Every structure is written in C-alpha cells, then in structure tokens.
Amino acid sequence: MDIRRLVGGNVRRCREAVGLSQEDLAARMGVDQGYVSKLEAGARNPTIVTVWHAAEALKVHPSVLFQPEEAAKKAGPKAKVGKRGR
C-alpha cells in the first residue's frame, strides 16, 4: 500500500463529498492549488502538519485520511471524532 496515494485519494474523496474545489481546499489549507493536485495524486509526501490542515479544512478527523478506501468511504466527511484532537 502506498500511503501517499491512500491519503491523497481520501483527501480527494472528502473534498468532493463536501463540494470544494481544489482551489477552495488549498485556500483553507494555506497552500496553492498545485500542491493539492499533487497531494491528491499521491505525488506529495505530506507532513503530519499538512495532514492536520487538510483534515481541519475538510472537517474530518485526521484518522479518516489514513483509512483504507472502504472504511474511509463509510466514515466520510461526517466522521468527526471528539474535537479533532483539540
């Protein structure tokens, strides 16, 4: 399993589920649209801080972005756990 592709695919799926464009997500994360594109394609190796920012922007618990595809689909962007670690 390539964790970069797993995280990227989950970011894309969550982004699309909440109706955000890559540009919108990038603005919420404080990165440019090209970064989001490469992240979703699995071409970036995001830091844990970047994963946190993506989860915050998507309003999901960071663990959702690491779940295997089927589990992540079930959890979806509504998968909030507690206060997302705050």
N, C-alpha and C positions, 0 to 999 in steps of 0.2 A: 504494500500500500504506500502510495506517495502522499505524505501528509500535506504537502503544498497543494496538490490537486484536490484533496479532500476538503481542506479549509476553503480553498478558492471556490469549489463547487457549492459549498454550503453558504458562503457569502453571497454568491450569485442567486441561489435559490431564495434565500431570505430577502435579499434586495428586491427581487422580482415579486415576491409574495406581498411586500408592503408597498409596491408601486413606485419605488425610487429608481431614478436613472443612475447611471454610473457617476454622472456629474453631481447629482444630489448627494449620493453617498460620499463621494470624495470631499465635498464641502463640509459635510458633517464630521468627517474623519480628520480634516485638516491636511489632506493630501491632494494631488492632482488626479484628474480622470485617468490618465495613462497608468498611474500606479494601481488604481482599482481594476483596470482592464487586465493588467499583468497578474495581479493578485488572483482574480477570478479564473484566469487561465492556468494557474498553478506555476507561473513563471517567476514568482517572487517568493522569497523566504521571509515571511513576516516575523517581526519580533513579537514577543508576548504583549508589549505595549500596543503595537498595531492591531493585534487580535482584540485586545480590550477596547480600543477605539472603534473598531468595526462592530463589535457586539453592542457597545453603547449606542452607536449610530443606528443600528438595526433593532434596538430594544429587545435583545435576546441575551440570555446568559452566555458567557464566553464558551462554556462547555458545548453548547449547541453547534458551534463552528468546528468542533473536533469529532462529532459523532458520525458513525458510518451513515451512508446515504439514507437507508431505510429508516433508521432511528431518527435522523435529523428531519426527514420529511414529516414524521409523526409529531415531532416536537414543534417544528415550525417556528415562525417568528413570534408566536404567542408564548414560547417556552421561557417564562421568567421564573427564576428561582430566587426566592427571597428578594433582596435588594441588589442583586447582581454583585455581591461581594462587598458592598459598602458597609 
